[in-house]
Structure formats: structure tokens, C-alpha cells
């Protein structure tokens, strides 16, 4: 028995040593617009596995989301960082980012279609179990995955990190099939108490399976070091909230994919 256990351990160690997170750029389209996403997976994992769509913040698809996709791949998921804005469309300033994000926030149907196209690209990778798919998003991306859920998309769950919680059509909550996890900065000035309460009531009225975790002392963009460390500006990195929210997401994914 000891020899068998030792042999098994050696085989597993060898497999782990040979495993590597692979990545590639993927072109796809929606409504005639060419989009460019980023796929990450662990080539040491065999067979279909759960997939996670990652939706970017208002600056578009950056190294930040690609890094998150690689983190998810190292956990055994196939991750696809979607592109909502379009190939080569990357804001060079906050003003430009605000205009681009505003375009999609004012047209929620278009936003849903762009995120759904990313979801289709993830499923088309050939690596994913199509019945075990989730979506996560940051800031603008958090809003985006909530809209994906409101579209009635067939996903197991969505996770919003410091996303916008307003909803132009609260009745859309009735379409939600996914479980919902919202990871929120308790002091985020960009989500009013009125919007938070209305969001919770939308999900409650629709009978959605939802959770919301509020992190004390955290403001907007609390997972992003690029936001700086001055909470008085309304957006700032918070190491504790970043760490705790990532763990909450891992626990959530483990539950919905069990």
C-alpha cells in the first residue's frame, strides 16, 4: 500500500510539473464588430472543465483582466477575458473610458449582446463543459455580468466586483436564472444607498438566489492596484477587500460547479 501511494504521488507530481497555463488571443464578432478576447487554460487538465467569462472595467481589456484569467486557469478553470469595446478600441484617458462605458450603459441590450458574444466564444473554445459556465466582472464589467444574468443567459452564476448596481428595468430581474454574488465596497460613492436597496429588492422580488458582501472601508475599484491608495478619491485599492473578495469568488464557484 505504501509503494502504491508513493507511486501515485510521483505520477501526480510529474503531471503537475508538466502542467502549464496556456494563453491565446481569440478574435470573434458581434453585430459586425470584430472583438478580441484572451483565453487562458491549464494544459495539465484533461477533458471539459468549468469555464469562467471575465469582463473588463471601463478602460477596456487590459493586462489586469488577462492576469485574472490566468489566475482562474491556474485554479483549473478555462477563463476567457472578453472584449466589449472592439478590437483595438482601448481608451487612452478616463474621459474616453467614461464615454465608451456610457455608450453601453445607456444601451443595455447592446451591452448584453456583447457580453453574450464573449460567452459564446468561451463555449466555442472546445475546452469547456457547456453546462458549467459562470461570469465575473470588475466595475463596468460587474455591471455587464449582472446584465448578462438579467438577459436570462444560461449560466450557473455571476460575480460582480465593485460593479454598478443600478438597473433601468427592475422587472428584468425575473429573467435571472443564475446565482448571483455581489462583492461591494461598503463606502463606494458610485453606488447610492437608494440604488443598492433597489437592486436588492429587484433580486428579492424575483426570487433570485443571491448574496451580497460589503467590505468596510472599501470604496470603488478595491481590487485594482492601479486605482491608487487614496480612498478619499472614491476609488482606491484595498488589499484586505481584494483578498477576501477573491476568496469569496472561489468559494462561490466551487459551490455552483460542485
C-alpha positions as CSV (number, residue, x, y, z in Angstrom):
1,X,0.0,0.0,0.0
2,X,2.9,2.4,0.8
3,X,4.5,1.6,-2.5
4,X,1.2,2.2,-4.3
5,X,0.7,5.5,-2.5
6,X,4.3,6.6,-3.3
7,X,3.8,5.7,-7.0
8,X,0.6,7.7,-7.2
9,X,2.2,10.7,-5.6
10,X,5.1,10.5,-8.1
11,X,2.7,10.4,-11.0
12,X,0.7,13.4,-9.7
13,X,3.8,15.4,-9.1
14,X,5.1,14.7,-12.6
15,X,1.7,15.7,-14.1
16,X,1.8,18.9,-12.0
17,X,5.3,19.7,-13.1
18,X,4.4,19.3,-16.7
19,X,1.2,21.4,-16.5
20,X,1.3,25.0,-17.7
21,X,-1.2,27.8,-18.1
22,X,-1.5,28.4,-21.8
23,X,-3.0,31.6,-23.3
24,X,-4.0,32.8,-26.8
25,X,-5.7,35.8,-28.4
26,X,-9.1,35.0,-29.9
27,X,-11.0,37.0,-32.5
28,X,-14.7,36.8,-32.5
29,X,-17.5,39.2,-33.5
30,X,-20.9,40.7,-32.6
31,X,-23.2,42.6,-34.9
32,X,-20.4,43.2,-37.5
33,X,-17.9,44.4,-34.9
34,X,-14.6,42.5,-34.6
35,X,-13.7,41.8,-30.9
36,X,-10.5,40.4,-29.5
37,X,-10.5,38.4,-26.3
38,X,-8.0,36.4,-24.3
39,X,-8.3,32.7,-23.5
40,X,-6.4,31.0,-20.6
41,X,-6.3,27.4,-19.6
42,X,-4.1,24.8,-17.8
43,X,-2.9,22.2,-20.3
44,X,-2.4,19.8,-17.5
45,X,-6.2,19.4,-17.0
46,X,-7.8,16.8,-19.2
47,X,-11.3,16.9,-20.6
48,X,-14.1,19.5,-20.4
49,X,-14.0,21.7,-17.3
50,X,-15.9,24.7,-15.9
51,X,-15.5,27.9,-17.8
52,X,-15.4,31.5,-16.4
53,X,-16.0,34.6,-18.5
54,X,-14.1,37.7,-17.3
55,X,-15.5,41.1,-18.3
56,X,-13.2,44.2,-18.1
57,X,-13.5,47.5,-16.3
58,X,-14.1,50.8,-18.2
59,X,-10.6,51.0,-19.6
60,X,-11.3,48.0,-21.7
61,X,-9.5,44.7,-21.9
62,X,-6.1,45.2,-20.2
63,X,-3.3,43.2,-18.6
64,X,-5.4,43.3,-15.4
65,X,-8.2,41.1,-16.8
66,X,-5.7,38.9,-18.6
67,X,-3.9,38.3,-15.3
68,X,-7.2,37.4,-13.6
69,X,-7.9,35.0,-16.4
70,X,-4.6,33.3,-15.8
71,X,-5.3,33.1,-12.1
72,X,-8.5,31.3,-12.8
73,X,-6.8,29.0,-15.3
74,X,-4.3,28.1,-12.5
75,X,-7.3,27.0,-10.4
76,X,-8.4,24.6,-13.1
77,X,-10.9,26.7,-15.0
78,X,-10.9,27.8,-18.6
79,X,-11.1,31.6,-18.5
80,X,-12.0,34.0,-21.3
81,X,-11.4,37.7,-20.9
82,X,-14.0,39.3,-23.2
83,X,-13.7,42.5,-25.2
84,X,-16.8,44.6,-25.1
85,X,-15.5,47.7,-26.9
86,X,-14.0,46.1,-30.0
87,X,-10.6,45.1,-31.4
88,X,-8.0,47.9,-30.9
89,X,-10.5,50.1,-29.1
90,X,-8.8,50.9,-25.8
91,X,-9.4,54.2,-24.0
92,X,-6.4,56.4,-23.5
93,X,-8.0,58.6,-20.8
94,X,-10.7,58.4,-18.1
95,X,-12.8,60.8,-20.2
96,X,-12.6,58.5,-23.2
97,X,-13.3,55.5,-21.0
98,X,-16.3,57.2,-19.5
99,X,-17.8,58.0,-22.9
100,X,-17.3,54.4,-24.1
101,X,-18.7,52.8,-21.0
102,X,-21.6,55.3,-21.1
103,X,-22.5,54.2,-24.6
104,X,-23.1,50.6,-23.4
105,X,-24.7,51.6,-20.1
106,X,-27.3,53.6,-22.0
107,X,-27.9,50.7,-24.4
108,X,-28.3,47.7,-22.1
109,X,-29.4,45.5,-25.0
110,X,-26.2,46.1,-26.9
111,X,-24.2,45.5,-23.7
112,X,-25.9,42.2,-23.2
113,X,-25.2,41.2,-26.8
114,X,-21.5,42.0,-26.5
115,X,-21.2,40.0,-23.2
116,X,-23.2,37.1,-24.7
117,X,-20.8,37.1,-27.7
118,X,-17.9,36.6,-25.2
119,X,-19.8,33.8,-23.5
120,X,-20.3,32.1,-26.9
121,X,-16.6,32.4,-27.6
122,X,-15.7,30.8,-24.3
123,X,-18.1,27.9,-25.0
124,X,-16.6,27.6,-28.6
125,X,-13.1,27.0,-27.2
126,X,-13.7,23.3,-27.1
127,X,-12.3,23.1,-23.6
128,X,-15.4,23.9,-21.6
129,X,-18.2,21.9,-20.1
130,X,-21.1,24.0,-21.5
131,X,-23.3,23.2,-18.6
132,X,-20.8,24.6,-16.1
133,X,-20.1,28.2,-17.0
134,X,-20.0,31.4,-14.9
135,X,-19.1,35.1,-15.5
136,X,-17.3,37.6,-13.3
137,X,-16.7,41.3,-13.9
138,X,-15.0,44.3,-12.5
139,X,-16.5,47.8,-12.2
140,X,-18.1,48.3,-15.7
141,X,-17.6,44.5,-16.1
142,X,-19.6,43.9,-12.9
143,X,-22.5,45.8,-14.3
144,X,-22.0,43.8,-17.5
145,X,-22.3,40.4,-15.9
146,X,-25.4,41.5,-14.0
147,X,-26.9,42.5,-17.3
148,X,-25.9,39.1,-18.7
149,X,-27.8,37.5,-15.9
150,X,-30.8,39.8,-16.5
151,X,-30.8,38.7,-20.1
152,X,-31.8,35.2,-19.0
153,X,-28.4,33.7,-20.0
154,X,-27.9,30.1,-19.2
155,X,-25.0,30.4,-16.8
156,X,-24.6,28.9,-13.3
157,X,-23.6,32.1,-11.6
158,X,-22.3,35.6,-12.0
159,X,-19.9,37.6,-9.7
160,X,-19.8,41.4,-9.7
161,X,-16.7,43.0,-8.2
162,X,-17.4,46.7,-7.3
163,X,-19.9,46.9,-10.2
164,X,-22.6,49.4,-10.8
165,X,-25.9,48.2,-9.3
166,X,-28.4,50.5,-11.0
167,X,-31.0,48.9,-13.2
168,X,-33.1,50.8,-15.8
169,X,-35.6,48.0,-15.8
170,X,-36.0,46.3,-12.4
171,X,-38.5,43.9,-13.9
172,X,-35.6,42.3,-15.8
173,X,-34.7,40.5,-12.5
174,X,-37.4,38.0,-13.3
175,X,-35.3,36.7,-16.2
176,X,-32.3,35.7,-14.0
177,X,-31.6,32.0,-13.9
178,X,-28.1,32.3,-12.4
179,X,-27.0,32.5,-8.8
180,X,-25.6,36.0,-8.1
181,X,-22.7,37.1,-5.9
182,X,-22.1,40.8,-5.4
183,X,-18.8,41.9,-3.8
184,X,-19.2,45.6,-2.9
185,X,-17.2,48.3,-1.3
186,X,-19.3,49.5,1.7
187,X,-18.1,53.1,1.2
188,X,-18.3,53.1,-2.6
189,X,-19.7,56.6,-3.5
190,X,-20.7,55.5,-7.0
191,X,-23.5,53.3,-5.8
192,X,-26.0,55.2,-3.8
193,X,-27.9,53.7,-0.9
194,X,-31.0,54.0,-3.0
195,X,-29.5,52.0,-5.9
196,X,-28.3,49.3,-3.5
197,X,-31.7,49.0,-1.9
198,X,-33.4,48.9,-5.2
199,X,-31.0,46.3,-6.6
200,X,-31.6,44.0,-3.6
201,X,-35.3,44.4,-3.9
202,X,-35.2,43.5,-7.6
203,X,-33.5,40.2,-6.8
204,X,-35.6,39.6,-3.8
205,X,-38.9,40.2,-5.7
206,X,-37.7,37.8,-8.5
207,X,-36.8,35.0,-6.1
208,X,-33.1,35.0,-7.2
209,X,-30.5,33.1,-5.2
210,X,-28.2,36.0,-4.3
211,X,-25.5,37.0,-1.9
212,X,-24.0,40.5,-1.3
213,X,-20.9,41.1,0.7
214,X,-20.0,44.6,1.7
215,X,-16.4,45.3,2.7
216,X,-16.0,48.0,5.3
217,X,-13.6,50.8,4.5
218,X,-13.5,49.8,0.8
219,X,-14.5,52.2,-2.0
220,X,-14.8,51.7,-5.7
221,X,-12.2,49.7,-7.6
222,X,-11.0,48.0,-4.4
223,X,-9.4,45.0,-6.3
224,X,-7.3,47.2,-8.6
225,X,-3.8,48.5,-7.5
226,X,-4.0,50.9,-10.5
227,X,-6.6,52.8,-8.6
228,X,-4.1,54.1,-6.0
229,X,-4.4,54.1,-2.3
230,X,-6.4,57.3,-1.5
231,X,-10.0,56.3,-0.6
232,X,-11.0,60.0,-0.5
233,X,-11.0,60.0,-4.3
234,X,-13.8,57.4,-4.3
235,X,-11.8,54.7,-6.0
236,X,-8.8,53.0,-4.3
237,X,-7.1,49.7,-3.8
238,X,-7.9,47.8,-0.6
239,X,-5.7,44.7,0.0
240,X,-8.0,43.1,2.5
241,X,-11.1,43.5,0.4
242,X,-9.2,42.3,-2.7
243,X,-8.0,39.2,-0.9
244,X,-11.3,38.5,0.8
245,X,-13.4,39.0,-2.3
246,X,-11.2,36.7,-4.4
247,X,-11.7,34.0,-1.8
248,X,-15.4,34.6,-1.7
249,X,-15.5,34.2,-5.5
250,X,-13.5,30.9,-5.3
251,X,-15.9,29.6,-2.7
252,X,-18.9,30.6,-4.8
253,X,-17.5,28.9,-8.0
254,X,-16.7,25.8,-6.0
255,X,-20.3,25.7,-4.8
256,X,-22.1,26.3,-8.2
257,X,-19.8,23.9,-10.0
258,X,-20.0,21.1,-7.4
